[in-house]
């Protein structure tokens, strides 16, 4: 059995749960401890069941609550050795909280694989999680889709993927200066709804069955807009949402649906 559930997803904070019968993993803890525990309670996840944490990158919406969480529950952070220096400096935690890893490692009975994602941070990683023949993947904060990302996500049955913004909505936003728009649209920024749809069409060819759209911009996107844009693009490729592939949307303000592979 392998579970995946987003607890919060967006520019204000990100947390995703991955679990087997004996292992619990959090991907990022980007919210304060009190809010993290509230969301975990709503999802019926005991914080004492968490075996370890992994982190996608060092931006605050992904690590804001990490230090308090691992200190409170004495949980290790499994960090790819090329990223360890950055995490140690940003989190300011004692060394015993960190377990340095290669790109492929185990947390409990779950095999974890990390891979590079282009984003304007000192490092950014996507992850796939494998238990027996079951697998799920996460890739957000993507400036541009790459063959490496697609190849890793193509091994999964369920994929959490960024659908950050609608380009027209972003460009028309008067509160976003030109430099910020260029950053978001750049090759180390964030993935648009349309580019997300293009990536999903390729993942469908690899038999990925369930997609969860994630890291939606609160100002430059809506859940309905993200879903409809992706759905309409897939239709142009002869792919029917709800039949050939299933699309869900992760939200900032509430826990997502829990998916369980068996």
N, C-alpha and C positions, 0 to 999 in steps of 0.2 A: 504494500500500500504506500502511495506517495501523494501527499496533499500539497496544494498551493493556494494561498489566499492573500490578496492585498489587504492590508489594514488601513493604509492611507497612501494616496498617490497624487503628486502634484508639486507645484513650486513651493508650497508652504511646508512640505515634509513628506518623507517616503519611508514606508515600512512594508515588507512582504514576509510572510511566513511560509516556510517549507518544512514538511514533516513526514516522518515514517512512524511506525508504531512505537519506536524506541528513541528516535532522534528528532529534535526540534531545532530549526535554524531560522534566524532572522537575517534578512538581507536589508541592511541599513536600519538605523533608528534615527530618523530625522525630525522627531518631535520630542518635546520635553517628557520626562519620565512619567509624570502624572497622566498625561494624555495617552502615552504609549500603553500604560497599564489599563487605562479605561477601555481602549480599543481591543486589547488582548482579552479583557474580561468579556466584552461583547461577542468576541469570536470564540469564547470558551477555551482559550489557550492559557494554560498555567505558566507563568513566567519561570517557575522552577523547572519546567520541562524543556527549557531551551538549552541545548547542548553547546551552541556556539553561534557567533555572529560573523558575517562577511560584509564587506563594504564595497560599494561600487566606486566611490570617489570621495574626495575630501570636502566638497561643498557643503555648506551648513544644513541645507535641506535634506542631507543624507546622513549627517553625523551628529546633529544637534543633541540628541539624547543618548548617544553611545556611552560616553564616559559614566554618566549616572547609572545607566542600566547595568553595565558590566561590573561596576563597583558594588551596586546593591545586591546583585545575584552571583557575583564571583564567577562570571562567565568569560571564557577566552574569546578573543578576536583572532580569527584565522586570516592572516594577511599574506598575500603574494609577496615574495621576498623583494621584488623590485619596487613595491609600494610601501614597504614597512617603514622606511625612514620618514616619509611624508606623514603617515598615520601616527607614528610615535610623536612627531613634533606637534601635530594639530590636536591630538587627543590628550596629550600630557598625562598619560597613565603610567603606572609602574610597569616595568618590563614583563612581569609574570602574567600580565593580561594578554600578551601577544604570542601567538604561535605562527612563526614564519613558515610558509609553504612554497612548494613549486606550483606550477599552473594547474596541476591535477593532484587532488588529495582527498582524503576521507574526513568527514565529520560523522562520528558514529558509524552507522551502516549506509550512509549516503555518500556516494562519490560526487565530488564537486570539481568542476572544471571552469577555469576563468580564461577570458580572452579579451584583447584590447578593443576599446570603443573610442572613436574620435570625438573628443569633447574638450572644451577649453579649461581643463583642470590639469593638475600635475600628473595625474593618472586617471583613467576611467576604465572600468571593467564590466563586461557582461558575464553572466554565469549560466551554466547548465548543471542540473542536479539529476543524478541517476541512481535508481534503486532497482536492482535486477534488470528487467527489460522495460522499466517505466522511466520516463524522463520529462522534465519541465525546464524551461529556460526563461531568462530575464535579460533584456537589453533596453536600457533607457538612456537619456542624455546623449543622443546620437546626432552628430553633426551631419553625417552622411552614411548611408548604408554601404557596407563593405562586403566583399566576398567572405572574409573571415567571420563576420557576424552571421551572415546567412548560413554558412557551412556549419557553424556550431548550433544555431537554432534549428536547423533542419533535422537534427538528431532527436528533436523533442516532439512530444504529443501535444503539450500545452505550452504556449509562448506568451509572455508578457512583453509587449513592445511599445516603444514610445510613439504617441500620436499627439505631438505637443501643440501645434498651432495650425490655424487656417491662414494661408499667406495673405489673402486679401484683407482679412480681419486685422492681421498684424500691421500691414502697411497702412491701413486707414486709422490706426489707433493714435490719436493725437497726444496721448500721454507717454508714448514711447519715442525717445529721441532717435535720430537716424543711426547713431553709432550702435544703439542697442538692437535696433532692427537688423543691422548688418551682422551683429554678433549672433543673433538667433538664427538668421538665414545662412550663416557661413558654414564652412565644412567642419567646424568644431563647435557648432551651436546645438540646435535641436531639430528633430525630424518633424516635417509637416504631415498633416493628415494624408495628403495625396501621395507623398513619398512613402508613408507608412503603408498605404494601400498597395503600392507597387511591390514593396517588400513582402507583404502578405500573399500576394499572387504567386510569388516565387516559393514561399514556404508551403503553399497549398500543393505545389507540384511535388514537394518532398513529403506529402501526407501529414503535415501538421493539421490537427483537427479542431483545436480550440485556440482562439486568440483573445487576449485581454489587452485592450488599448489602455495605455498608461501615461503618466506624467503630463496630463493635459494642462495647458495654460489656463489660468482662471480669467485672464484678461483678453486672450486672443483665440479662444476656442470655447466650445460647449460640448458636453457629452453627446448631444443629439447631432451636432455638426460633425464631430469626429466620426461617429458611427455611420451617418449617412454618406459622408464623403468616401469612406472606405468601402461601404457596401456598393455605392454607385460605380466606383472604379472597378471593383471585382466583377460587377455585372458586365462591364465592357470587355472583360477577359473571359466571359462565359462561365463565371464562378458565382453560384447562388449562395448568399449568406443564409444560414438556417438549414441548408441542405448539403452543400459541398464542404462548407466550413462554418464554424460558429464564432460570432464576435460578441464579446462582452466589453464593458467599459469600467475601468477602475476609477473611483472617485476620491477626491480629497477629504470630503467631510464625513464619509462613512465607510465601514468595512465592506469589502467586496464579497462576491460569492465564493464559497469554498469548493474547490474542485478536487476530487479524489480519484486517482487512478489505481486500479487493482488488477 
